Amino acid sequence: MCLSIPARVDKIKDGVATCTVGESSYETSLDLISNEEINIGDYVLIHTGFAIQKLDTEEANKILSTFEEFKELNEKMDEEEKEQDRRII
């Protein structure tokens, strides 16, 4: 199973975008979505080094918010497992 996370476009040069996901940056080909106008500040979904879809900012922020909720839940479960000295899931 593959998972794509919204990445913010920070730079574009010669069909390659430098995109940020959290604190990490990635070089991403825009060849697969070259029919769409991609600008600095836009969000795209990346898969194996290619942007596969442009997202509007509102949708990207909803997805990123959901991932943050999962991260917080995971951290709480880790704490509970340490306290109980056993795996929950």
Rosetta constraint file for C-alpha pairs under 8 A:
AtomPair CA 2 CA 47 HARMONIC 7.93 0.50
AtomPair CA 3 CA 47 HARMONIC 7.85 0.50
AtomPair CA 4 CA 45 HARMONIC 5.62 0.50
AtomPair CA 4 CA 46 HARMONIC 5.75 0.50
AtomPair CA 4 CA 47 HARMONIC 6.15 0.50
AtomPair CA 5 CA 21 HARMONIC 7.47 0.50
AtomPair CA 5 CA 45 HARMONIC 5.84 0.50
AtomPair CA 5 CA 46 HARMONIC 6.91 0.50
AtomPair CA 5 CA 63 HARMONIC 7.79 0.50
AtomPair CA 5 CA 64 HARMONIC 7.56 0.50
AtomPair CA 6 CA 21 HARMONIC 7.02 0.50
AtomPair CA 6 CA 43 HARMONIC 5.88 0.50
AtomPair CA 6 CA 44 HARMONIC 5.50 0.50
AtomPair CA 6 CA 45 HARMONIC 4.90 0.50
AtomPair CA 6 CA 46 HARMONIC 7.25 0.50
AtomPair CA 6 CA 55 HARMONIC 7.65 0.50
AtomPair CA 6 CA 60 HARMONIC 5.76 0.50
AtomPair CA 6 CA 63 HARMONIC 7.40 0.50
AtomPair CA 6 CA 64 HARMONIC 7.05 0.50
AtomPair CA 7 CA 19 HARMONIC 5.59 0.50
AtomPair CA 7 CA 20 HARMONIC 5.28 0.50
AtomPair CA 7 CA 21 HARMONIC 4.92 0.50
AtomPair CA 7 CA 43 HARMONIC 5.33 0.50
AtomPair CA 7 CA 44 HARMONIC 5.41 0.50
AtomPair CA 7 CA 45 HARMONIC 6.19 0.50
AtomPair CA 7 CA 46 HARMONIC 7.11 0.50
AtomPair CA 8 CA 19 HARMONIC 5.18 0.50
AtomPair CA 8 CA 20 HARMONIC 5.14 0.50
AtomPair CA 8 CA 21 HARMONIC 6.71 0.50
AtomPair CA 8 CA 40 HARMONIC 7.86 0.50
AtomPair CA 8 CA 41 HARMONIC 5.85 0.50
AtomPair CA 8 CA 42 HARMONIC 5.80 0.50
AtomPair CA 8 CA 43 HARMONIC 4.51 0.50
AtomPair CA 8 CA 44 HARMONIC 6.61 0.50
AtomPair CA 9 CA 17 HARMONIC 6.25 0.50
AtomPair CA 9 CA 18 HARMONIC 6.02 0.50
AtomPair CA 9 CA 19 HARMONIC 4.41 0.50
AtomPair CA 9 CA 20 HARMONIC 6.59 0.50
AtomPair CA 9 CA 39 HARMONIC 7.12 0.50
AtomPair CA 9 CA 40 HARMONIC 5.15 0.50
AtomPair CA 9 CA 41 HARMONIC 5.22 0.50
AtomPair CA 9 CA 42 HARMONIC 5.50 0.50
AtomPair CA 9 CA 43 HARMONIC 5.99 0.50
AtomPair CA 9 CA 44 HARMONIC 7.29 0.50
AtomPair CA 10 CA 17 HARMONIC 7.14 0.50
AtomPair CA 10 CA 18 HARMONIC 5.58 0.50
AtomPair CA 10 CA 19 HARMONIC 5.46 0.50
AtomPair CA 10 CA 20 HARMONIC 6.89 0.50
AtomPair CA 10 CA 40 HARMONIC 5.31 0.50
AtomPair CA 10 CA 41 HARMONIC 6.13 0.50
AtomPair CA 11 CA 17 HARMONIC 5.44 0.50
AtomPair CA 11 CA 18 HARMONIC 5.01 0.50
AtomPair CA 11 CA 19 HARMONIC 7.13 0.50
AtomPair CA 11 CA 40 HARMONIC 6.05 0.50
AtomPair CA 12 CA 16 HARMONIC 5.65 0.50
AtomPair CA 12 CA 17 HARMONIC 4.31 0.50
AtomPair CA 12 CA 18 HARMONIC 6.37 0.50
AtomPair CA 12 CA 39 HARMONIC 7.76 0.50
AtomPair CA 12 CA 40 HARMONIC 7.16 0.50
AtomPair CA 13 CA 17 HARMONIC 6.43 0.50
AtomPair CA 15 CA 29 HARMONIC 6.18 0.50
AtomPair CA 15 CA 30 HARMONIC 5.41 0.50
AtomPair CA 15 CA 31 HARMONIC 6.62 0.50
AtomPair CA 16 CA 27 HARMONIC 6.53 0.50
AtomPair CA 16 CA 28 HARMONIC 5.46 0.50
AtomPair CA 16 CA 29 HARMONIC 4.59 0.50
AtomPair CA 16 CA 30 HARMONIC 5.74 0.50
AtomPair CA 17 CA 27 HARMONIC 5.78 0.50
AtomPair CA 17 CA 28 HARMONIC 5.07 0.50
AtomPair CA 17 CA 29 HARMONIC 6.32 0.50
AtomPair CA 17 CA 30 HARMONIC 6.78 0.50
AtomPair CA 18 CA 25 HARMONIC 6.54 0.50
AtomPair CA 18 CA 26 HARMONIC 5.57 0.50
AtomPair CA 18 CA 27 HARMONIC 4.69 0.50
AtomPair CA 18 CA 28 HARMONIC 6.16 0.50
AtomPair CA 19 CA 25 HARMONIC 5.44 0.50
AtomPair CA 19 CA 26 HARMONIC 5.25 0.50
AtomPair CA 19 CA 27 HARMONIC 6.43 0.50
AtomPair CA 19 CA 28 HARMONIC 6.87 0.50
AtomPair CA 20 CA 24 HARMONIC 5.64 0.50
AtomPair CA 20 CA 25 HARMONIC 4.41 0.50
AtomPair CA 20 CA 26 HARMONIC 6.42 0.50
AtomPair CA 21 CA 25 HARMONIC 6.29 0.50
AtomPair CA 21 CA 26 HARMONIC 7.96 0.50
AtomPair CA 26 CA 49 HARMONIC 7.89 0.50
AtomPair CA 27 CA 49 HARMONIC 6.95 0.50
AtomPair CA 28 CA 46 HARMONIC 7.23 0.50
AtomPair CA 28 CA 49 HARMONIC 5.00 0.50
AtomPair CA 28 CA 50 HARMONIC 5.24 0.50
AtomPair CA 28 CA 51 HARMONIC 6.16 0.50
AtomPair CA 29 CA 49 HARMONIC 6.22 0.50
AtomPair CA 29 CA 50 HARMONIC 4.72 0.50
AtomPair CA 29 CA 51 HARMONIC 6.08 0.50
AtomPair CA 30 CA 34 HARMONIC 5.84 0.50
AtomPair CA 30 CA 50 HARMONIC 6.24 0.50
AtomPair CA 30 CA 51 HARMONIC 5.45 0.50
AtomPair CA 30 CA 52 HARMONIC 7.93 0.50
AtomPair CA 31 CA 50 HARMONIC 7.33 0.50
AtomPair CA 31 CA 51 HARMONIC 7.68 0.50
AtomPair CA 32 CA 50 HARMONIC 6.82 0.50
AtomPair CA 32 CA 51 HARMONIC 6.57 0.50
AtomPair CA 32 CA 52 HARMONIC 6.03 0.50
AtomPair CA 33 CA 51 HARMONIC 6.74 0.50
AtomPair CA 33 CA 52 HARMONIC 6.22 0.50
AtomPair CA 33 CA 53 HARMONIC 6.56 0.50
AtomPair CA 33 CA 54 HARMONIC 7.72 0.50
AtomPair CA 36 CA 54 HARMONIC 7.75 0.50
AtomPair CA 38 CA 42 HARMONIC 6.48 0.50
AtomPair CA 38 CA 54 HARMONIC 7.57 0.50
AtomPair CA 42 CA 54 HARMONIC 7.48 0.50
AtomPair CA 42 CA 55 HARMONIC 7.37 0.50
AtomPair CA 42 CA 56 HARMONIC 7.22 0.50
AtomPair CA 42 CA 57 HARMONIC 6.85 0.50
AtomPair CA 43 CA 54 HARMONIC 5.99 0.50
AtomPair CA 43 CA 55 HARMONIC 5.35 0.50
AtomPair CA 43 CA 56 HARMONIC 6.68 0.50
AtomPair CA 43 CA 57 HARMONIC 6.43 0.50
AtomPair CA 43 CA 60 HARMONIC 6.55 0.50
AtomPair CA 44 CA 51 HARMONIC 5.93 0.50
AtomPair CA 44 CA 52 HARMONIC 7.12 0.50
AtomPair CA 44 CA 53 HARMONIC 5.50 0.50
AtomPair CA 44 CA 54 HARMONIC 4.36 0.50
AtomPair CA 44 CA 55 HARMONIC 5.53 0.50
AtomPair CA 45 CA 51 HARMONIC 5.52 0.50
AtomPair CA 45 CA 52 HARMONIC 5.67 0.50
AtomPair CA 45 CA 53 HARMONIC 5.29 0.50
AtomPair CA 45 CA 54 HARMONIC 6.49 0.50
AtomPair CA 45 CA 55 HARMONIC 7.31 0.50
AtomPair CA 46 CA 50 HARMONIC 5.40 0.50
AtomPair CA 46 CA 51 HARMONIC 4.37 0.50
AtomPair CA 46 CA 52 HARMONIC 5.83 0.50
AtomPair CA 46 CA 53 HARMONIC 7.60 0.50
AtomPair CA 47 CA 51 HARMONIC 6.38 0.50
AtomPair CA 47 CA 52 HARMONIC 6.58 0.50
AtomPair CA 55 CA 59 HARMONIC 6.36 0.50
AtomPair CA 55 CA 60 HARMONIC 6.02 0.50
AtomPair CA 56 CA 60 HARMONIC 6.27 0.50
AtomPair CA 57 CA 61 HARMONIC 6.09 0.50
AtomPair CA 58 CA 62 HARMONIC 6.30 0.50
AtomPair CA 59 CA 63 HARMONIC 6.33 0.50
AtomPair CA 60 CA 64 HARMONIC 6.14 0.50
AtomPair CA 61 CA 65 HARMONIC 5.96 0.50
AtomPair CA 62 CA 66 HARMONIC 6.30 0.50
AtomPair CA 63 CA 67 HARMONIC 6.37 0.50
AtomPair CA 64 CA 68 HARMONIC 6.23 0.50
AtomPair CA 65 CA 69 HARMONIC 6.32 0.50
AtomPair CA 66 CA 70 HARMONIC 6.36 0.50
AtomPair CA 67 CA 71 HARMONIC 6.19 0.50
AtomPair CA 68 CA 72 HARMONIC 6.24 0.50
AtomPair CA 69 CA 73 HARMONIC 6.17 0.50
AtomPair CA 70 CA 74 HARMONIC 6.05 0.50
AtomPair CA 71 CA 75 HARMONIC 6.23 0.50
AtomPair CA 72 CA 76 HARMONIC 6.27 0.50
AtomPair CA 73 CA 77 HARMONIC 6.19 0.50
AtomPair CA 74 CA 78 HARMONIC 6.13 0.50
AtomPair CA 75 CA 79 HARMONIC 6.31 0.50
AtomPair CA 76 CA 80 HARMONIC 6.24 0.50
AtomPair CA 77 CA 81 HARMONIC 6.09 0.50
AtomPair CA 77 CA 88 HARMONIC 7.41 0.50
AtomPair CA 78 CA 82 HARMONIC 6.29 0.50
AtomPair CA 79 CA 83 HARMONIC 6.24 0.50
AtomPair CA 80 CA 84 HARMONIC 6.09 0.50
AtomPair CA 81 CA 85 HARMONIC 5.50 0.50
AtomPair CA 81 CA 86 HARMONIC 5.28 0.50
AtomPair CA 81 CA 87 HARMONIC 5.52 0.50
AtomPair CA 81 CA 88 HARMONIC 6.22 0.50
AtomPair CA 82 CA 86 HARMONIC 6.96 0.50
